[in-house]
Amino acid sequence: MINFYAIPASLYCAKTRICLRHKHLIWTELPPPGGFGSDVYTSHIPSGTLPGLIDGETTLGDSEAIAEYLEEAYPSFPMLPKTINDRAKIRELSRFHDTRLEPCIRALFAHVPPKEPAQAYLAEHSKLISQRIKQLETLLHNRPKFGLSLGDCGFPVTFAWIEALKPVLNLSLTIPDAVQKYLNWVVSTPAVAEELSQCKPVLQAWFAVKGARCN
């Protein structure tokens, strides 16, 4: 039995849930015992990070490591293509999400609700996010022809956060047609659709705690 440590609002936990769902796996989802980073939790997951996964004797605390493990341990419903080049391109897409796009979105969380002194920062940060989305458009030109992959799992929830943050922080962002077409396809896949169906109330609850409203 897979034990999956997660919290509802985490983008990386959502990414891992999509992998688990796509592979038709059964898991038990648990909050980190003692709270995120606690001594109790680190006794289970040494890094203290989320998501965390325990599967028999395997203990992992990183979404990318978990995704790669699930792909090898449970090869049914594969999420990596067959050729070396195609697998590398999918991994490149995944790392772009984790190291280039997602950190830009995470940086906005501290600015909800928005404050007047932050407006100049938010305007400049919008340009950076637009640059990252434009880079994604270029990467997608070389995405291998393959079904839902490890490289796709981070983007749908991250873009759900982008859409939720745009009106709250008055972000000036445009999604290129090629990126929107890609997102439309990704969100139509069953594993992603199921995750997104649970995402909206999570977003609304998060914004409510922050004293803001999510449409």
Rosetta constraint file for C-alpha pairs under 8 A:
AtomPair CA 1 CA 26 HARMONIC 7.22 0.50
AtomPair CA 1 CA 27 HARMONIC 6.25 0.50
AtomPair CA 1 CA 28 HARMONIC 7.51 0.50
AtomPair CA 1 CA 55 HARMONIC 6.31 0.50
AtomPair CA 1 CA 56 HARMONIC 7.16 0.50
AtomPair CA 2 CA 26 HARMONIC 6.96 0.50
AtomPair CA 2 CA 27 HARMONIC 4.69 0.50
AtomPair CA 2 CA 28 HARMONIC 6.20 0.50
AtomPair CA 2 CA 53 HARMONIC 6.99 0.50
AtomPair CA 2 CA 54 HARMONIC 5.87 0.50
AtomPair CA 2 CA 55 HARMONIC 4.68 0.50
AtomPair CA 2 CA 56 HARMONIC 7.41 0.50
AtomPair CA 3 CA 27 HARMONIC 5.82 0.50
AtomPair CA 3 CA 28 HARMONIC 4.93 0.50
AtomPair CA 3 CA 29 HARMONIC 6.09 0.50
AtomPair CA 3 CA 30 HARMONIC 7.06 0.50
AtomPair CA 3 CA 53 HARMONIC 5.69 0.50
AtomPair CA 3 CA 54 HARMONIC 5.16 0.50
AtomPair CA 3 CA 55 HARMONIC 6.46 0.50
AtomPair CA 4 CA 27 HARMONIC 6.59 0.50
AtomPair CA 4 CA 28 HARMONIC 5.92 0.50
AtomPair CA 4 CA 29 HARMONIC 4.73 0.50
AtomPair CA 4 CA 30 HARMONIC 6.02 0.50
AtomPair CA 4 CA 51 HARMONIC 7.15 0.50
AtomPair CA 4 CA 52 HARMONIC 5.82 0.50
AtomPair CA 4 CA 53 HARMONIC 4.63 0.50
AtomPair CA 4 CA 54 HARMONIC 6.63 0.50
AtomPair CA 5 CA 29 HARMONIC 5.83 0.50
AtomPair CA 5 CA 30 HARMONIC 4.82 0.50
AtomPair CA 5 CA 31 HARMONIC 5.44 0.50
AtomPair CA 5 CA 32 HARMONIC 5.61 0.50
AtomPair CA 5 CA 50 HARMONIC 6.77 0.50
AtomPair CA 5 CA 51 HARMONIC 5.56 0.50
AtomPair CA 5 CA 52 HARMONIC 4.76 0.50
AtomPair CA 5 CA 53 HARMONIC 6.08 0.50
AtomPair CA 6 CA 10 HARMONIC 7.43 0.50
AtomPair CA 6 CA 13 HARMONIC 5.67 0.50
AtomPair CA 6 CA 29 HARMONIC 6.68 0.50
AtomPair CA 6 CA 30 HARMONIC 6.16 0.50
AtomPair CA 6 CA 31 HARMONIC 5.40 0.50
AtomPair CA 6 CA 32 HARMONIC 6.62 0.50
AtomPair CA 6 CA 50 HARMONIC 6.03 0.50
AtomPair CA 6 CA 51 HARMONIC 5.15 0.50
AtomPair CA 6 CA 52 HARMONIC 6.82 0.50
AtomPair CA 7 CA 13 HARMONIC 6.93 0.50
AtomPair CA 7 CA 31 HARMONIC 5.93 0.50
AtomPair CA 7 CA 32 HARMONIC 7.75 0.50
AtomPair CA 7 CA 50 HARMONIC 7.84 0.50
AtomPair CA 7 CA 51 HARMONIC 7.96 0.50
AtomPair CA 8 CA 13 HARMONIC 7.51 0.50
AtomPair CA 8 CA 14 HARMONIC 7.74 0.50
AtomPair CA 8 CA 202 HARMONIC 6.48 0.50
AtomPair CA 9 CA 13 HARMONIC 7.96 0.50
AtomPair CA 9 CA 14 HARMONIC 7.98 0.50
AtomPair CA 9 CA 202 HARMONIC 6.16 0.50
AtomPair CA 9 CA 203 HARMONIC 7.06 0.50
AtomPair CA 9 CA 206 HARMONIC 7.23 0.50
AtomPair CA 10 CA 14 HARMONIC 6.37 0.50
AtomPair CA 10 CA 50 HARMONIC 7.93 0.50
AtomPair CA 11 CA 15 HARMONIC 6.29 0.50
AtomPair CA 11 CA 154 HARMONIC 7.25 0.50
AtomPair CA 11 CA 157 HARMONIC 6.41 0.50
AtomPair CA 11 CA 158 HARMONIC 6.56 0.50
AtomPair CA 12 CA 16 HARMONIC 6.37 0.50
AtomPair CA 12 CA 50 HARMONIC 7.40 0.50
AtomPair CA 12 CA 51 HARMONIC 6.57 0.50
AtomPair CA 12 CA 63 HARMONIC 6.13 0.50
AtomPair CA 12 CA 154 HARMONIC 7.02 0.50
AtomPair CA 13 CA 17 HARMONIC 6.21 0.50
AtomPair CA 13 CA 50 HARMONIC 6.77 0.50
AtomPair CA 13 CA 51 HARMONIC 5.12 0.50
AtomPair CA 13 CA 63 HARMONIC 7.23 0.50
AtomPair CA 14 CA 18 HARMONIC 6.32 0.50
AtomPair CA 14 CA 154 HARMONIC 7.61 0.50
AtomPair CA 14 CA 157 HARMONIC 7.04 0.50
AtomPair CA 14 CA 195 HARMONIC 7.03 0.50
AtomPair CA 15 CA 19 HARMONIC 6.70 0.50
AtomPair CA 15 CA 63 HARMONIC 7.37 0.50
AtomPair CA 15 CA 153 HARMONIC 5.08 0.50
AtomPair CA 15 CA 154 HARMONIC 4.93 0.50
AtomPair CA 15 CA 157 HARMONIC 7.60 0.50
AtomPair CA 16 CA 20 HARMONIC 6.29 0.50
AtomPair CA 16 CA 51 HARMONIC 7.47 0.50
AtomPair CA 16 CA 63 HARMONIC 6.11 0.50
AtomPair CA 16 CA 66 HARMONIC 7.39 0.50
AtomPair CA 16 CA 67 HARMONIC 6.70 0.50
AtomPair CA 16 CA 153 HARMONIC 7.59 0.50
AtomPair CA 17 CA 21 HARMONIC 6.04 0.50
AtomPair CA 17 CA 195 HARMONIC 7.35 0.50
AtomPair CA 18 CA 22 HARMONIC 6.01 0.50
AtomPair CA 18 CA 153 HARMONIC 6.22 0.50
AtomPair CA 18 CA 191 HARMONIC 5.40 0.50
AtomPair CA 18 CA 192 HARMONIC 5.86 0.50
AtomPair CA 18 CA 195 HARMONIC 6.61 0.50
AtomPair CA 19 CA 23 HARMONIC 6.26 0.50
AtomPair CA 19 CA 67 HARMONIC 6.69 0.50
AtomPair CA 19 CA 70 HARMONIC 7.87 0.50
AtomPair CA 19 CA 150 HARMONIC 7.24 0.50
AtomPair CA 19 CA 153 HARMONIC 6.99 0.50
AtomPair CA 19 CA 191 HARMONIC 7.66 0.50
AtomPair CA 20 CA 24 HARMONIC 6.33 0.50
AtomPair CA 20 CA 25 HARMONIC 5.48 0.50
AtomPair CA 20 CA 26 HARMONIC 7.67 0.50
AtomPair CA 20 CA 27 HARMONIC 7.96 0.50
AtomPair CA 20 CA 70 HARMONIC 7.84 0.50
AtomPair CA 21 CA 25 HARMONIC 6.20 0.50
AtomPair CA 21 CA 191 HARMONIC 5.26 0.50
AtomPair CA 22 CA 77 HARMONIC 6.94 0.50
AtomPair CA 22 CA 190 HARMONIC 7.56 0.50
AtomPair CA 22 CA 191 HARMONIC 5.14 0.50
AtomPair CA 23 CA 74 HARMONIC 7.46 0.50
AtomPair CA 23 CA 76 HARMONIC 6.59 0.50
AtomPair CA 23 CA 77 HARMONIC 5.31 0.50
AtomPair CA 23 CA 78 HARMONIC 7.52 0.50
AtomPair CA 24 CA 77 HARMONIC 7.99 0.50
AtomPair CA 31 CA 35 HARMONIC 7.42 0.50
AtomPair CA 32 CA 36 HARMONIC 5.73 0.50
AtomPair CA 32 CA 41 HARMONIC 5.71 0.50
AtomPair CA 33 CA 38 HARMONIC 7.65 0.50
AtomPair CA 33 CA 40 HARMONIC 6.06 0.50
AtomPair CA 33 CA 41 HARMONIC 5.20 0.50
AtomPair CA 34 CA 38 HARMONIC 5.57 0.50
AtomPair CA 34 CA 39 HARMONIC 7.37 0.50
AtomPair CA 34 CA 40 HARMONIC 5.55 0.50
AtomPair CA 34 CA 41 HARMONIC 6.11 0.50
AtomPair CA 35 CA 41 HARMONIC 6.87 0.50
AtomPair CA 36 CA 41 HARMONIC 6.95 0.50
AtomPair CA 36 CA 48 HARMONIC 6.72 0.50
AtomPair CA 36 CA 49 HARMONIC 7.11 0.50
AtomPair CA 36 CA 50 HARMONIC 7.57 0.50
AtomPair CA 37 CA 41 HARMONIC 6.28 0.50
AtomPair CA 37 CA 42 HARMONIC 6.41 0.50
AtomPair CA 37 CA 47 HARMONIC 7.99 0.50
AtomPair CA 37 CA 48 HARMONIC 4.52 0.50
AtomPair CA 37 CA 49 HARMONIC 6.52 0.50
AtomPair CA 38 CA 42 HARMONIC 6.16 0.50
AtomPair CA 38 CA 48 HARMONIC 7.06 0.50
AtomPair CA 39 CA 43 HARMONIC 6.23 0.50
AtomPair CA 40 CA 44 HARMONIC 7.09 0.50
AtomPair CA 41 CA 45 HARMONIC 6.05 0.50
AtomPair CA 41 CA 46 HARMONIC 7.73 0.50
AtomPair CA 41 CA 48 HARMONIC 6.19 0.50
AtomPair CA 42 CA 46 HARMONIC 4.41 0.50
AtomPair CA 42 CA 47 HARMONIC 6.27 0.50
AtomPair CA 42 CA 48 HARMONIC 4.70 0.50
AtomPair CA 44 CA 59 HARMONIC 7.83 0.50
AtomPair CA 45 CA 49 HARMONIC 7.33 0.50
AtomPair CA 45 CA 52 HARMONIC 6.36 0.50
AtomPair CA 45 CA 53 HARMONIC 7.83 0.50
AtomPair CA 45 CA 59 HARMONIC 6.64 0.50
AtomPair CA 45 CA 60 HARMONIC 6.70 0.50
AtomPair CA 45 CA 61 HARMONIC 6.01 0.50
AtomPair CA 46 CA 61 HARMONIC 7.55 0.50
AtomPair CA 47 CA 61 HARMONIC 6.15 0.50
AtomPair CA 48 CA 61 HARMONIC 7.13 0.50
AtomPair CA 49 CA 61 HARMONIC 5.66 0.50
AtomPair CA 49 CA 62 HARMONIC 6.95 0.50
AtomPair CA 50 CA 61 HARMONIC 6.22 0.50
AtomPair CA 50 CA 62 HARMONIC 6.79 0.50
AtomPair CA 50 CA 63 HARMONIC 7.68 0.50
AtomPair CA 51 CA 61 HARMONIC 5.93 0.50
AtomPair CA 51 CA 62 HARMONIC 6.20 0.50
AtomPair CA 51 CA 63 HARMONIC 6.06 0.50
AtomPair CA 52 CA 59 HARMONIC 7.57 0.50
AtomPair CA 52 CA 60 HARMONIC 5.69 0.50
AtomPair CA 52 CA 61 HARMONIC 4.30 0.50
AtomPair CA 52 CA 62 HARMONIC 6.62 0.50
AtomPair CA 52 CA 63 HARMONIC 7.71 0.50
AtomPair CA 53 CA 58 HARMONIC 7.85 0.50
AtomPair CA 53 CA 59 HARMONIC 5.80 0.50
AtomPair CA 53 CA 60 HARMONIC 5.22 0.50
AtomPair CA 53 CA 61 HARMONIC 6.39 0.50
AtomPair CA 53 CA 66 HARMONIC 7.10 0.50
AtomPair CA 54 CA 58 HARMONIC 5.59 0.50
AtomPair CA 54 CA 59 HARMONIC 4.56 0.50
AtomPair CA 54 CA 60 HARMONIC 6.52 0.50
AtomPair CA 55 CA 59 HARMONIC 6.62 0.50
AtomPair CA 60 CA 65 HARMONIC 6.95 0.50
AtomPair CA 60 CA 66 HARMONIC 6.28 0.50
AtomPair CA 61 CA 65 HARMONIC 7.55 0.50
AtomPair CA 61 CA 66 HARMONIC 7.35 0.50
AtomPair CA 62 CA 66 HARMONIC 6.04 0.50
AtomPair CA 63 CA 67 HARMONIC 6.08 0.50
AtomPair CA 64 CA 68 HARMONIC 6.27 0.50
AtomPair CA 65 CA 69 HARMONIC 6.07 0.50
AtomPair CA 66 CA 70 HARMONIC 6.08 0.50
AtomPair CA 67 CA 71 HARMONIC 6.22 0.50
AtomPair CA 67 CA 150 HARMONIC 6.77 0.50
AtomPair CA 68 CA 72 HARMONIC 6.42 0.50
AtomPair CA 69 CA 73 HARMONIC 5.85 0.50
AtomPair CA 70 CA 74 HARMONIC 5.44 0.50
AtomPair CA 70 CA 75 HARMONIC 7.56 0.50
AtomPair CA 71 CA 75 HARMONIC 5.39 0.50
AtomPair CA 71 CA 78 HARMONIC 6.52 0.50
AtomPair CA 71 CA 79 HARMONIC 6.62 0.50
AtomPair CA 71 CA 80 HARMONIC 7.63 0.50
AtomPair CA 78 CA 149 HARMONIC 7.72 0.50
AtomPair CA 79 CA 147 HARMONIC 7.48 0.50
AtomPair CA 79 CA 148 HARMONIC 6.26 0.50
AtomPair CA 79 CA 149 HARMONIC 4.15 0.50
AtomPair CA 79 CA 150 HARMONIC 5.44 0.50
AtomPair CA 80 CA 86 HARMONIC 7.99 0.50
AtomPair CA 80 CA 87 HARMONIC 5.75 0.50
AtomPair CA 80 CA 90 HARMONIC 7.16 0.50
AtomPair CA 80 CA 149 HARMONIC 5.72 0.50
AtomPair CA 80 CA 150 HARMONIC 6.56 0.50
AtomPair CA 81 CA 86 HARMONIC 6.05 0.50
AtomPair CA 81 CA 87 HARMONIC 5.59 0.50
AtomPair CA 81 CA 146 HARMONIC 6.67 0.50
AtomPair CA 82 CA 86 HARMONIC 7.09 0.50
AtomPair CA 82 CA 87 HARMONIC 6.85 0.50
AtomPair CA 83 CA 87 HARMONIC 6.15 0.50
AtomPair CA 84 CA 88 HARMONIC 6.15 0.50
AtomPair CA 85 CA 89 HARMONIC 6.28 0.50
AtomPair CA 86 CA 90 HARMONIC 6.32 0.50
AtomPair CA 86 CA 143 HARMONIC 7.88 0.50
AtomPair CA 86 CA 144 HARMONIC 5.75 0.50
AtomPair CA 87 CA 91 HARMONIC 6.26 0.50
AtomPair CA 88 CA 92 HARMONIC 6.09 0.50
AtomPair CA 89 CA 93 HARMONIC 6.31 0.50
AtomPair CA 89 CA 142 HARMONIC 7.60 0.50
AtomPair CA 89 CA 143 HARMONIC 6.55 0.50
AtomPair CA 89 CA 144 HARMONIC 7.20 0.50
AtomPair CA 90 CA 94 HARMONIC 6.38 0.50
AtomPair CA 90 CA 143 HARMONIC 6.92 0.50
AtomPair CA 90 CA 144 HARMONIC 7.39 0.50
AtomPair CA 90 CA 149 HARMONIC 7.09 0.50
AtomPair CA 90 CA 150 HARMONIC 6.87 0.50
AtomPair CA 90 CA 151 HARMONIC 4.97 0.50
AtomPair CA 91 CA 95 HARMONIC 6.17 0.50
AtomPair CA 91 CA 150 HARMONIC 7.24 0.50
AtomPair CA 91 CA 151 HARMONIC 5.79 0.50
AtomPair CA 92 CA 96 HARMONIC 6.11 0.50
AtomPair CA 92 CA 151 HARMONIC 7.45 0.50
AtomPair CA 93 CA 97 HARMONIC 6.46 0.50
AtomPair CA 93 CA 139 HARMONIC 7.07 0.50
AtomPair CA 93 CA 151 HARMONIC 5.11 0.50
AtomPair CA 93 CA 152 HARMONIC 7.43 0.50
AtomPair CA 94 CA 98 HARMONIC 6.43 0.50
AtomPair CA 94 CA 150 HARMONIC 6.67 0.50
AtomPair CA 94 CA 151 HARMONIC 3.96 0.50
AtomPair CA 94 CA 152 HARMONIC 6.72 0.50
AtomPair CA 94 CA 153 HARMONIC 7.88 0.50
AtomPair CA 94 CA 154 HARMONIC 7.25 0.50
AtomPair CA 95 CA 99 HARMONIC 5.82 0.50
AtomPair CA 95 CA 100 HARMONIC 7.76 0.50
AtomPair CA 95 CA 151 HARMONIC 7.71 0.50
AtomPair CA 96 CA 100 HARMONIC 5.21 0.50
AtomPair CA 96 CA 101 HARMONIC 6.58 0.50
AtomPair CA 96 CA 136 HARMONIC 7.90 0.50
AtomPair CA 97 CA 101 HARMONIC 4.98 0.50
AtomPair CA 97 CA 102 HARMONIC 5.72 0.50
AtomPair CA 97 CA 154 HARMONIC 6.50 0.50
AtomPair CA 97 CA 155 HARMONIC 6.80 0.50
AtomPair CA 98 CA 102 HARMONIC 5.51 0.50
AtomPair CA 98 CA 103 HARMONIC 7.10 0.50
AtomPair CA 98 CA 154 HARMONIC 7.64 0.50
AtomPair CA 99 CA 103 HARMONIC 6.43 0.50
AtomPair CA 100 CA 104 HARMONIC 6.93 0.50
AtomPair CA 100 CA 132 HARMONIC 6.87 0.50
AtomPair CA 101 CA 105 HARMONIC 6.78 0.50
AtomPair CA 101 CA 129 HARMONIC 7.10 0.50
AtomPair CA 101 CA 132 HARMONIC 5.92 0.50
AtomPair CA 101 CA 133 HARMONIC 7.51 0.50
AtomPair CA 102 CA 106 HARMONIC 6.15 0.50
AtomPair CA 102 CA 158 HARMONIC 6.64 0.50
AtomPair CA 103 CA 107 HARMONIC 6.12 0.50
AtomPair CA 104 CA 108 HARMONIC 7.13 0.50
AtomPair CA 104 CA 125 HARMONIC 7.84 0.50
AtomPair CA 104 CA 128 HARMONIC 7.65 0.50
AtomPair CA 104 CA 129 HARMONIC 6.35 0.50
AtomPair CA 105 CA 109 HARMONIC 7.33 0.50
AtomPair CA 105 CA 129 HARMONIC 7.66 0.50
AtomPair CA 105 CA 158 HARMONIC 7.56 0.50
AtomPair CA 105 CA 161 HARMONIC 7.73 0.50
AtomPair CA 105 CA 162 HARMONIC 7.01 0.50
AtomPair CA 108 CA 112 HARMONIC 7.22 0.50
AtomPair CA 111 CA 115 HARMONIC 7.06 0.50
AtomPair CA 111 CA 118 HARMONIC 7.43 0.50
AtomPair CA 111 CA 169 HARMONIC 7.83 0.50
AtomPair CA 112 CA 168 HARMONIC 7.57 0.50
AtomPair CA 112 CA 169 HARMONIC 7.33 0.50
AtomPair CA 112 CA 207 HARMONIC 7.67 0.50
AtomPair CA 112 CA 210 HARMONIC 6.36 0.50
AtomPair CA 112 CA 211 HARMONIC 7.91 0.50
AtomPair CA 112 CA 212 HARMONIC 6.95 0.50
AtomPair CA 113 CA 168 HARMONIC 7.31 0.50
AtomPair CA 113 CA 169 HARMONIC 7.59 0.50
AtomPair CA 113 CA 210 HARMONIC 6.40 0.50
AtomPair CA 113 CA 211 HARMONIC 6.46 0.50
AtomPair CA 113 CA 212 HARMONIC 5.64 0.50
AtomPair CA 114 CA 118 HARMONIC 6.96 0.50
AtomPair CA 114 CA 119 HARMONIC 7.75 0.50
AtomPair CA 114 CA 168 HARMONIC 7.40 0.50
AtomPair CA 114 CA 169 HARMONIC 5.94 0.50
AtomPair CA 115 CA 119 HARMONIC 7.12 0.50
AtomPair CA 118 CA 122 HARMONIC 6.12 0.50
AtomPair CA 119 CA 123 HARMONIC 6.14 0.50
AtomPair CA 120 CA 124 HARMONIC 6.30 0.50
AtomPair CA 121 CA 125 HARMONIC 5.95 0.50
AtomPair CA 122 CA 126 HARMONIC 6.02 0.50
AtomPair CA 122 CA 169 HARMONIC 7.37 0.50
AtomPair CA 122 CA 171 HARMONIC 7.01 0.50
AtomPair CA 123 CA 127 HARMONIC 6.87 0.50
AtomPair CA 123 CA 171 HARMONIC 6.85 0.50
AtomPair CA 123 CA 172 HARMONIC 7.42 0.50
AtomPair CA 124 CA 128 HARMONIC 6.79 0.50
AtomPair CA 125 CA 129 HARMONIC 6.30 0.50
AtomPair CA 126 CA 130 HARMONIC 6.12 0.50
AtomPair CA 126 CA 171 HARMONIC 5.82 0.50
AtomPair CA 126 CA 172 HARMONIC 6.00 0.50
AtomPair CA 126 CA 173 HARMONIC 6.45 0.50
AtomPair CA 127 CA 131 HARMONIC 6.18 0.50
AtomPair CA 127 CA 172 HARMONIC 7.96 0.50
AtomPair CA 127 CA 173 HARMONIC 7.83 0.50
AtomPair CA 128 CA 132 HARMONIC 6.32 0.50
AtomPair CA 129 CA 133 HARMONIC 6.21 0.50
AtomPair CA 129 CA 173 HARMONIC 7.68 0.50
AtomPair CA 130 CA 134 HARMONIC 6.14 0.50
AtomPair CA 130 CA 173 HARMONIC 6.02 0.50
AtomPair CA 130 CA 174 HARMONIC 7.03 0.50
AtomPair CA 131 CA 135 HARMONIC 6.23 0.50
AtomPair CA 132 CA 136 HARMONIC 6.23 0.50
AtomPair CA 133 CA 137 HARMONIC 6.31 0.50
AtomPair CA 133 CA 175 HARMONIC 7.18 0.50
AtomPair CA 133 CA 176 HARMONIC 7.91 0.50
AtomPair CA 133 CA 179 HARMONIC 7.82 0.50
AtomPair CA 134 CA 138 HARMONIC 6.60 0.50
AtomPair CA 134 CA 176 HARMONIC 7.35 0.50
AtomPair CA 135 CA 139 HARMONIC 6.35 0.50
AtomPair CA 136 CA 140 HARMONIC 6.12 0.50
AtomPair CA 136 CA 179 HARMONIC 7.40 0.50
AtomPair CA 137 CA 141 HARMONIC 6.77 0.50
AtomPair CA 137 CA 176 HARMONIC 7.21 0.50
AtomPair CA 137 CA 178 HARMONIC 6.33 0.50
AtomPair CA 137 CA 179 HARMONIC 5.60 0.50
AtomPair CA 138 CA 142 HARMONIC 7.55 0.50
AtomPair CA 139 CA 143 HARMONIC 6.65 0.50
AtomPair CA 140 CA 178 HARMONIC 7.94 0.50
AtomPair CA 140 CA 179 HARMONIC 7.62 0.50
AtomPair CA 148 CA 152 HARMONIC 6.38 0.50
AtomPair CA 148 CA 153 HARMONIC 7.74 0.50
AtomPair CA 148 CA 186 HARMONIC 7.11 0.50
AtomPair CA 148 CA 189 HARMONIC 7.41 0.50
AtomPair CA 149 CA 153 HARMONIC 6.94 0.50
AtomPair CA 152 CA 156 HARMONIC 7.70 0.50
AtomPair CA 152 CA 186 HARMONIC 7.29 0.50
AtomPair CA 153 CA 192 HARMONIC 7.68 0.50
AtomPair CA 154 CA 158 HARMONIC 6.40 0.50
AtomPair CA 155 CA 159 HARMONIC 5.98 0.50
AtomPair CA 155 CA 183 HARMONIC 7.83 0.50
AtomPair CA 156 CA 160 HARMONIC 6.22 0.50
AtomPair CA 156 CA 183 HARMONIC 6.63 0.50
AtomPair CA 156 CA 186 HARMONIC 6.98 0.50
AtomPair CA 156 CA 187 HARMONIC 6.46 0.50
AtomPair CA 156 CA 192 HARMONIC 7.29 0.50
AtomPair CA 156 CA 196 HARMONIC 7.86 0.50
AtomPair CA 157 CA 161 HARMONIC 6.32 0.50
AtomPair CA 157 CA 196 HARMONIC 6.97 0.50
AtomPair CA 157 CA 199 HARMONIC 7.62 0.50
AtomPair CA 158 CA 162 HARMONIC 6.32 0.50
AtomPair CA 159 CA 163 HARMONIC 6.16 0.50
AtomPair CA 160 CA 164 HARMONIC 6.25 0.50
AtomPair CA 161 CA 165 HARMONIC 5.99 0.50
AtomPair CA 161 CA 203 HARMONIC 7.64 0.50
AtomPair CA 162 CA 166 HARMONIC 6.02 0.50
AtomPair CA 163 CA 167 HARMONIC 7.64 0.50
AtomPair CA 164 CA 168 HARMONIC 7.19 0.50
AtomPair CA 164 CA 203 HARMONIC 7.69 0.50
AtomPair CA 164 CA 214 HARMONIC 5.93 0.50
AtomPair CA 164 CA 215 HARMONIC 6.82 0.50
AtomPair CA 165 CA 169 HARMONIC 5.88 0.50
AtomPair CA 165 CA 170 HARMONIC 7.84 0.50
AtomPair CA 165 CA 171 HARMONIC 7.46 0.50
AtomPair CA 165 CA 214 HARMONIC 7.79 0.50
AtomPair CA 166 CA 170 HARMONIC 5.41 0.50
AtomPair CA 166 CA 171 HARMONIC 4.68 0.50
AtomPair CA 166 CA 172 HARMONIC 7.26 0.50
AtomPair CA 166 CA 173 HARMONIC 7.59 0.50
AtomPair CA 167 CA 171 HARMONIC 6.67 0.50
AtomPair CA 168 CA 212 HARMONIC 7.34 0.50
AtomPair CA 168 CA 213 HARMONIC 7.31 0.50
AtomPair CA 168 CA 214 HARMONIC 7.35 0.50
AtomPair CA 175 CA 179 HARMONIC 6.41 0.50
AtomPair CA 175 CA 180 HARMONIC 6.21 0.50
AtomPair CA 176 CA 180 HARMONIC 6.23 0.50
AtomPair CA 177 CA 181 HARMONIC 6.02 0.50
AtomPair CA 178 CA 182 HARMONIC 6.23 0.50
AtomPair CA 179 CA 183 HARMONIC 6.16 0.50
AtomPair CA 180 CA 184 HARMONIC 6.05 0.50
AtomPair CA 181 CA 185 HARMONIC 6.41 0.50
AtomPair CA 182 CA 186 HARMONIC 6.24 0.50
AtomPair CA 183 CA 187 HARMONIC 6.03 0.50
AtomPair CA 184 CA 188 HARMONIC 6.37 0.50
AtomPair CA 185 CA 189 HARMONIC 6.93 0.50
AtomPair CA 186 CA 192 HARMONIC 6.88 0.50
AtomPair CA 187 CA 192 HARMONIC 5.38 0.50
AtomPair CA 187 CA 193 HARMONIC 5.39 0.50
AtomPair CA 187 CA 196 HARMONIC 7.77 0.50
AtomPair CA 188 CA 192 HARMONIC 7.02 0.50
AtomPair CA 188 CA 193 HARMONIC 5.94 0.50
AtomPair CA 189 CA 193 HARMONIC 5.99 0.50
AtomPair CA 190 CA 194 HARMONIC 6.11 0.50
AtomPair CA 191 CA 195 HARMONIC 6.42 0.50
AtomPair CA 192 CA 196 HARMONIC 6.11 0.50
AtomPair CA 193 CA 197 HARMONIC 6.15 0.50
AtomPair CA 194 CA 198 HARMONIC 6.83 0.50
AtomPair CA 195 CA 199 HARMONIC 6.28 0.50
AtomPair CA 196 CA 200 HARMONIC 6.85 0.50
AtomPair CA 198 CA 202 HARMONIC 6.87 0.50
AtomPair CA 199 CA 203 HARMONIC 6.18 0.50
AtomPair CA 200 CA 204 HARMONIC 6.18 0.50
AtomPair CA 201 CA 205 HARMONIC 6.08 0.50
AtomPair CA 202 CA 206 HARMONIC 6.19 0.50
AtomPair CA 203 CA 207 HARMONIC 6.21 0.50
AtomPair CA 203 CA 214 HARMONIC 6.94 0.50
AtomPair CA 204 CA 208 HARMONIC 6.06 0.50
AtomPair CA 204 CA 213 HARMONIC 6.96 0.50
AtomPair CA 204 CA 214 HARMONIC 5.30 0.50
AtomPair CA 204 CA 215 HARMONIC 7.72 0.50
AtomPair CA 205 CA 209 HARMONIC 6.29 0.50
AtomPair CA 206 CA 210 HARMONIC 6.52 0.50
AtomPair CA 207 CA 211 HARMONIC 6.26 0.50
AtomPair CA 207 CA 212 HARMONIC 5.02 0.50
AtomPair CA 207 CA 213 HARMONIC 5.68 0.50
AtomPair CA 207 CA 214 HARMONIC 6.02 0.50
AtomPair CA 208 CA 212 HARMONIC 5.39 0.50
AtomPair CA 208 CA 213 HARMONIC 5.99 0.50
AtomPair CA 208 CA 214 HARMONIC 7.71 0.50
